[in-house]
Amino acid sequence: MGGELGMAVLGSILTAVYRIEMGAVTFEGIAPEAIKAARDTLGGAVAAARSLNAEPGARLVGAAREAFVHAFEVTAGISSVASVLAAFMAARILRADKA
């Protein structure tokens, strides 16, 4: 159950960071429905871009990819720190059991 909970928390963090990043981007000349879909998920951005002309679609997908990569980097960093802390805690608990 711990793994599932960890994945859910990390997925929530990734989604939150993605939405914050996409919320900060302004899109000129793109329909509000397409912007809303793009701000929800990367898949929504790709689907919305298919209904747009080449240049606005490319801008939308480019911004979504940048936001996703940043969100992934933040999530990976948090996961790395949590893993290191868990390893230290496990080592400390195992040493305490030997004493």
C-alpha positions as CSV (number, residue, x, y, z in Angstrom):
1,M,0.0,0.0,0.0
2,G,2.9,2.4,0.6
3,G,4.0,2.2,-3.0
4,E,0.5,3.1,-4.2
5,L,0.2,6.0,-1.8
6,G,3.6,7.3,-2.8
7,M,2.7,7.1,-6.5
8,A,-0.6,8.9,-5.8
9,V,1.2,11.7,-3.9
10,L,3.9,12.1,-6.6
11,G,1.3,12.1,-9.3
12,S,-0.6,14.8,-7.5
13,I,2.5,16.9,-7.2
14,L,3.4,16.4,-10.8
15,T,-0.2,17.5,-11.9
16,A,-0.2,20.5,-9.6
17,V,3.2,21.8,-10.8
18,Y,2.1,21.2,-14.4
19,R,-1.1,23.2,-13.9
20,I,0.7,26.0,-12.1
21,E,3.3,26.2,-15.0
22,M,0.6,26.2,-17.6
23,G,-1.5,28.7,-15.7
24,A,1.4,31.2,-15.9
25,V,1.6,31.0,-19.7
26,T,-0.5,33.4,-21.8
27,F,-1.8,32.2,-25.2
28,E,-2.8,34.8,-27.8
29,G,-5.1,33.7,-30.6
30,I,-6.0,30.3,-29.1
31,A,-9.6,29.3,-28.3
32,P,-10.3,29.3,-24.5
33,E,-11.5,25.6,-24.7
34,A,-8.1,24.6,-26.2
35,I,-6.3,26.5,-23.5
36,K,-8.4,24.9,-20.7
37,A,-7.7,21.4,-22.1
38,A,-4.0,22.2,-22.4
39,R,-3.9,23.4,-18.8
40,D,-5.5,20.2,-17.5
41,T,-3.1,17.6,-19.0
42,L,-0.4,17.2,-21.5
43,G,-2.7,14.8,-23.4
44,G,-5.3,17.5,-23.5
45,A,-2.7,19.9,-24.9
46,V,-1.8,17.5,-27.7
47,A,-5.5,16.8,-28.5
48,A,-6.3,20.5,-28.5
49,A,-3.3,21.3,-30.7
50,R,-4.6,19.0,-33.4
51,S,-7.7,21.2,-33.8
52,L,-5.5,24.3,-34.2
53,N,-3.4,25.7,-37.1
54,A,0.2,24.7,-37.2
55,E,1.8,27.8,-35.4
56,P,-0.7,28.1,-32.5
57,G,-0.8,24.3,-32.1
58,A,3.0,24.2,-31.9
59,R,3.1,27.0,-29.3
60,L,0.5,25.2,-27.2
61,V,2.3,21.8,-27.3
62,G,5.7,23.5,-26.8
63,A,4.5,25.2,-23.7
64,A,2.8,22.1,-22.4
65,R,6.0,20.0,-23.0
66,E,8.1,22.6,-21.1
67,A,5.6,22.6,-18.2
68,F,5.5,18.8,-18.1
69,V,9.3,18.5,-18.1
70,H,9.6,21.0,-15.3
71,A,6.9,19.3,-13.3
72,F,8.6,15.9,-13.9
73,E,12.0,17.4,-12.7
74,V,10.4,18.8,-9.6
75,T,8.6,15.5,-8.8
76,A,11.8,13.5,-9.4
77,G,13.7,15.8,-7.1
78,I,11.1,15.4,-4.3
79,S,11.1,11.6,-4.9
80,S,14.9,11.5,-4.6
81,V,15.0,13.5,-1.4
82,A,12.2,11.3,0.1
83,S,14.1,8.1,-0.9
84,V,17.3,9.4,0.7
85,L,15.5,10.3,3.9
86,A,13.8,6.9,3.9
87,A,17.1,5.2,3.5
88,F,18.6,7.2,6.4
89,M,15.6,6.4,8.6
90,A,15.8,2.7,7.8
91,A,19.5,2.6,8.6
92,R,18.9,4.3,11.9
93,I,16.1,2.0,12.8
94,L,18.1,-1.1,11.9
95,R,21.1,0.1,13.9
96,A,18.9,0.8,16.9
97,D,17.5,-2.8,16.8
98,K,21.1,-4.2,17.0
99,A,22.0,-2.1,20.1
